[in-house]
Amino acid sequence: MVRLNEPANNGRYLITLLSSCTVYGDSGRNVSSMSIDSRDIMKDSLFIPLIGEHADGHDFIQKAYDGGARSFLIGSHRHDDISAMTAAMPDALFMCVQDTLGALQEMAQNHVSQFPSLIRVGITGSSGKTTTKECVASILSRKWSVVCNEGNLNSDIGLPLSVMSVSPRHDFAVFEMGMNRRGEMDILADIMKPRYVIITNIGSAHIGLLGSRDAIADEKRKALKYVPHGAHAVLWDADDYRGFLSEGLDGPPSLFGEVSMKDRVDVRGKGLEGSVLSYRDVEIHLPLPGKFNSLNALSAVRLAELFDVSPGMIKEGLESVQPLFGRGQVIKGRVVILSDCYNANLESMRSSIGFFSDLDHKGVKHYVLGAMKELGEETAAAHVSLGMFIAGTVAKDPVYLFGKEMQDTYRELRSSHNVFWTDEYEELKKRLVTGLSVGDYILLKGSRSMRLERLIEDIEHTFTGSAAC
């Protein structure tokens, strides 16, 4: 196997070769960075080719070499190609391993293990992981040096790449841990071994791949079990799996929510402007709209309390957090767009629709809803349930349903609501854009694969003068 030691003063990693790795070339080589994408190679990078659904990264080794890579992991299935590779790239280092993804994960585990004093915080849950991670990192960075994953690099590939940025100067590592199949959390938790774990909620995201909410909760709980005596859990007080997630812990969990924290926190919604959190006599203006985001913030506050972070620092941290792509972005112009289309399941759909319907707005609100994916056998029932929820929540405003699965939602609404359904993007765009007037509000909510964010540019072409805020 291969291990990357700490960067020296020049920022270069030293490769340490372990017994299960067969080496061809200069084993004393240093590397400047690592990448799994041949388009992102820098001079003296280590290229790690992975096998994807549609391509094998080994087919891009020459391209990575031409871009400056001089060190390569090679999977055992391409061992027969080594002679040709060494002839074509004589100054390169090739390290043959059984499995390149497994090698990347072991490298990450070895790397993190070099920092025993590092306080490791893992964040998981069915929704809210990325926003919670941003809130936690922003608060803790007021007082300490914090490293966290960029965006949502939280999978069995993204997490090991992210943790390689940990260095001796860091006091805290805050990483979200996402999974969509059985066993993936074991890999992530074994790499991270988080001492503190926030579980935002147990919902129905990826239920089609895992089978049930019970199975989802069982997988999420694994994040707590990879340190001696178990990690300290921070759990939502209203989660119906709270007791299950707490089983086997050495001590009681720390709870977050408006009920468990009512003695010190009061939350007041401010519509699209976010929320105001009155926390221990300090007024915090959270710029993220929706109750779901105020809950994410409360989980970060609860974790910060475990480290005696002052209310003033908590205020500074939360007020500096900005909405990320597709997660409660408010785009203002001649129409106002709430873009919450990074992902969707039944719980998050209800939350976004409920929030949008409660907004005080005299004009028309347009509900643009994309299909919910990865629900498996629950797909039809979830979309029917969504239709029933919309029927009881949305009165006269137009509802636009996009995607094949949304036919079940449409059937629940077509006789009583102003509703349109299509599986064709161009039809959706035409119907929405032609129905807009200056001052209207638009909600974009759907699973990531529906790509509802495409509508933002199309709307802006029609209504000029808009700007993101």
FENKAQUI-V138128 format. One record per pair of residues at least 6 apart in sequence whose C-alpha atoms are under 7 Angstrom apart, sorted by sequence separation. I is the first residue (numbers start at 1). GAP is how many residues later the second one is. D is the distance in whole Angstrom. If there is no record, write none. Layout:
I;GAP;D + I;GAP;D
This chain:
7;6;4 + 35;6;6 + 50;6;6 + 51;6;6 + 97;6;7 + 123;6;6 + 140;6;7 + 153;6;6 + 179;6;6 + 207;6;7 + 210;6;6 + 224;6;6 + 225;6;6 + 269;6;4 + 277;6;6 + 278;6;6 + 323;6;6 + 331;6;5 + 413;6;7 + 422;6;6 + 446;6;7 + 460;6;6 + 6;7;6 + 7;7;7 + 50;7;5 + 224;7;5 + 235;7;7 + 246;7;7 + 268;7;6 + 269;7;6 + 276;7;7 + 277;7;5 + 330;7;6 + 331;7;6 + 5;8;6 + 49;8;4 + 267;8;7 + 268;8;5 + 276;8;6 + 277;8;7 + 330;8;5 + 444;8;6 + 4;9;6 + 5;9;5 + 49;9;5 + 137;9;6 + 153;9;7 + 204;9;6 + 267;9;6 + 268;9;7 + 276;9;5 + 329;9;6 + 330;9;6 + 4;10;6 + 5;10;6 + 123;10;7 + 203;10;7 + 267;10;5 + 275;10;6 + 276;10;6 + 328;10;6 + 329;10;5 + 4;11;5 + 5;11;7 + 34;11;5 + 35;11;6 + 36;11;6 + 137;11;7 + 177;11;7 + 266;11;6 + 267;11;6 + 275;11;5 + 328;11;6 + 329;11;7 + 410;11;7 + 3;12;6 + 4;12;6 + 32;12;6 + 33;12;5 + 34;12;4 + 35;12;5 + 36;12;5 + 265;12;7 + 266;12;5 + 274;12;6 + 275;12;7 + 327;12;7 + 328;12;5 + 2;13;7 + 3;13;5 + 31;13;5 + 32;13;5 + 33;13;6 + 34;13;6 + 35;13;6 + 36;13;6 + 149;13;5 + 265;13;6 + 266;13;7 + 274;13;5 + 275;13;7 + 301;13;7 + 326;13;5 + 327;13;5 + 2;14;6 + 3;14;6 + 15;14;7 + 31;14;5 + 36;14;7 + 265;14;5 + 273;14;6 + 274;14;5 + 275;14;6 + 326;14;5 + 327;14;7 + 2;15;5 + 15;15;6 + 31;15;6 + 202;15;6 + 264;15;6 + 265;15;7 + 274;15;4 + 326;15;5 + 327;15;6 + 1;16;6 + 2;16;6 + 14;16;5 + 264;16;5 + 273;16;6 + 274;16;7 + 326;16;5 + 1;17;5 + 13;17;6 + 14;17;7 + 47;17;7 + 272;17;5 + 1;18;6 + 12;18;6 + 13;18;5 + 235;18;7 + 237;18;5 + 271;18;6 + 1;19;5 + 2;19;7 + 12;19;6 + 13;19;6 + 147;19;6 + 230;19;6 + 234;19;6 + 235;19;6 + 236;19;6 + 237;19;6 + 275;19;7 + 399;19;6 + 400;19;6 + 401;19;6 + 402;19;6 + 403;19;6 + 404;19;6 + 1;20;5 + 12;20;5 + 74;20;7 + 76;20;6 + 230;20;7 + 233;20;5 + 234;20;5 + 235;20;5 + 236;20;5 + 237;20;6 + 398;20;5 + 399;20;5 + 400;20;5 + 401;20;5 + 402;20;5 + 403;20;5 + 11;21;7 + 71;21;6 + 72;21;6 + 73;21;6 + 74;21;6 + 75;21;6 + 76;21;6 + 130;21;7 + 229;21;6 + 232;21;6 + 233;21;6 + 234;21;6 + 235;21;6 + 236;21;6 + 396;21;7 + 397;21;7 + 398;21;6 + 399;21;6 + 400;21;6 + 401;21;6 + 402;21;6 + 38;22;6 + 47;22;6 + 70;22;5 + 71;22;5 + 72;22;5 + 73;22;5 + 74;22;5 + 75;22;5 + 76;22;5 + 130;22;6 + 154;22;6 + 155;22;7 + 387;22;4 + 391;22;6 + 396;22;7 + 41;23;6 + 45;23;7 + 46;23;6 + 70;23;6 + 71;23;6 + 72;23;6 + 73;23;6 + 74;23;6 + 75;23;6 + 76;23;7 + 147;23;6 + 154;23;5 + 155;23;5 + 237;23;6 + 383;23;6 + 386;23;6 + 387;23;7 + 44;24;6 + 45;24;4 + 46;24;7 + 47;24;6 + 48;24;6 + 49;24;7 + 73;24;7 + 75;24;5 + 145;24;7 + 146;24;6 + 154;24;5 + 155;24;6 + 221;24;6 + 384;24;5 + 388;24;6 + 38;25;6 + 42;25;7 + 43;25;4 + 44;25;5 + 45;25;6 + 46;25;5 + 47;25;5 + 48;25;5 + 75;25;5 + 145;25;5 + 146;25;6 + 147;25;6 + 148;25;6 + 383;25;6 + 384;25;5 + 387;25;5 + 38;26;5 + 41;26;6 + 42;26;6 + 43;26;6 + 44;26;5 + 45;26;7 + 46;26;6 + 47;26;7 + 74;26;7 + 145;26;5 + 146;26;5 + 147;26;5 + 148;26;5 + 149;26;6 + 180;26;6 + 383;26;5 + 387;26;6 + 429;26;7 + 433;26;6 + 41;27;6 + 42;27;7 + 73;27;6 + 144;27;6 + 145;27;6 + 146;27;6 + 147;27;6 + 148;27;5 + 197;27;7 + 345;27;6 + 41;28;6 + 156;28;7 + 181;28;6 + 182;28;7 + 344;28;6 + 380;28;6 + 384;28;7 + 180;29;7 + 181;29;6 + 282;29;7 + 156;31;7 + 280;31;7 + 284;31;5 + 366;31;6 + 367;31;6 + 368;31;6 + 369;31;6 + 370;31;6 + 371;31;6 + 156;32;6 + 195;32;7 + 286;32;6 + 287;32;7 + 365;32;6 + 366;32;5 + 367;32;5 + 368;32;5 + 369;32;5 + 370;32;5 + 371;32;5 + 193;33;5 + 194;33;7 + 286;33;5 + 364;33;6 + 366;33;6 + 367;33;6 + 368;33;6 + 369;33;6 + 370;33;6 + 185;34;6 + 189;34;5 + 193;34;6 + 197;34;7 + 285;34;6 + 371;34;6 + 185;35;7 + 196;35;5 + 197;35;6 + 198;35;6 + 199;35;6 + 200;35;7 + 201;35;6 + 284;35;7 + 287;35;7 + 288;35;6 + 371;35;6 + 186;36;6 + 190;36;6 + 195;36;5 + 196;36;5 + 197;36;5 + 198;36;5 + 199;36;6 + 200;36;6 + 346;36;6 + 137;37;6 + 182;37;7 + 185;37;6 + 189;37;6 + 194;37;7 + 195;37;6 + 196;37;6 + 197;37;6 + 198;37;6 + 202;37;7 + 357;37;7 + 185;38;6 + 201;38;6 + 257;38;6 + 202;39;7 + 289;39;6 + 354;39;7 + 288;40;7 + 346;40;7 + 133;41;7 + 257;41;6 + 133;42;7 + 256;42;6 + 133;43;6 + 256;43;5 + 130;46;7 + 256;46;6 + 129;47;6 + 50;50;6 + 49;51;7 + 50;51;6 + 112;51;7 + 48;52;7 + 108;52;5 + 118;52;7 + 119;52;6 + 120;52;6 + 121;52;6 + 122;52;6 + 123;52;6 + 124;52;6 + 111;53;7 + 115;53;7 + 118;53;5 + 119;53;5 + 120;53;5 + 121;53;5 + 122;53;5 + 123;53;4 + 124;53;5 + 118;54;6 + 119;54;6 + 120;54;6 + 121;54;6 + 122;54;6 + 123;54;6 + 124;54;6 + 105;55;5 + 108;55;6 + 118;55;7 + 122;55;6 + 104;56;7 + 108;56;6 + 290;65;6 + 27;66;7 + 25;67;6 + 26;67;6 + 25;68;5 + 24;69;6 + 25;69;6 + 234;69;7 + 24;70;5 + 23;71;6 + 24;71;6 + 129;71;7 + 23;72;5 + 122;72;5 + 128;72;6 + 22;73;6 + 23;73;6 + 121;73;5 + 127;73;7 + 21;74;6 + 22;74;5 + 120;74;5 + 121;74;6 + 122;74;6 + 123;74;6 + 124;74;6 + 125;74;5 + 127;74;7 + 372;74;6 + 373;74;6 + 21;75;6 + 22;75;7 + 120;75;5 + 121;75;5 + 122;75;5 + 123;75;5 + 124;75;5 + 125;75;5 + 126;75;6 + 365;75;6 + 366;75;6 + 367;75;6 + 368;75;6 + 369;75;6 + 370;75;6 + 371;75;6 + 372;75;5 + 21;76;5 + 119;76;7 + 120;76;6 + 121;76;6 + 122;76;6 + 123;76;6 + 124;76;6 + 125;76;5 + 126;76;5 + 363;76;7 + 364;76;5 + 365;76;5 + 366;76;5 + 367;76;5 + 368;76;5 + 369;76;5 + 370;76;4 + 371;76;6 + 125;77;6 + 126;77;5 + 363;77;6 + 364;77;6 + 365;77;6 + 366;77;6 + 367;77;7 + 368;77;6 + 369;77;5 + 370;77;6 + 126;78;7 + 126;79;5 + 371;79;7 + 370;80;6 + 109;82;4 + 108;83;7 + 271;88;6 + 125;95;7 + 1;96;7 + 124;96;7 + 2;101;7 + 344;101;7 + 1;102;6 + 344;102;5 + 4;103;7 + 335;103;6 + 336;103;7 + 341;103;6 + 343;103;6 + 344;103;5 + 3;104;5 + 334;104;5 + 335;104;5 + 336;104;6 + 337;104;6 + 338;104;6 + 339;104;6 + 340;104;6 + 341;104;4 + 343;104;4 + 2;105;6 + 334;105;6 + 335;105;5 + 336;105;5 + 337;105;5 + 338;105;5 + 339;105;5 + 340;105;5 + 341;105;5 + 342;105;6 + 343;105;5 + 5;106;7 + 335;106;6 + 336;106;6 + 337;106;6 + 338;106;6 + 339;106;7 + 341;106;6 + 342;106;5 + 3;107;7 + 4;107;7 + 341;107;6 + 341;111;6 + 341;112;7 + 334;129;6 + 334;131;7 + 333;132;6 + 334;132;6 + 333;133;4 + 332;134;6 + 333;134;6 + 332;135;6 + 331;136;6 + 332;136;6 + 331;137;4 + 332;137;7 + 330;138;7 + 331;138;6 + 330;139;6 + 205;140;6 + 204;141;6 + 204;142;7 + 203;144;7 + 135;162;6 + 132;164;5 + 136;164;5 + 131;165;7 + 132;165;6 + 135;165;6 + 209;165;7 + 208;166;5 + 207;167;7 + 208;167;4 + 209;167;7 + 128;168;6 + 132;168;6 + 206;168;5 + 207;168;5 + 208;168;3 + 206;169;6 + 207;169;7 + 208;169;6 + 208;170;7 + 142;171;6 + 139;174;6 + 139;175;5 + 142;175;7 + 139;178;4 + 138;179;5 + 139;179;6 + 138;180;7 + 135;182;7 + 135;183;6 + 138;183;7 + 135;186;6 + 134;187;7
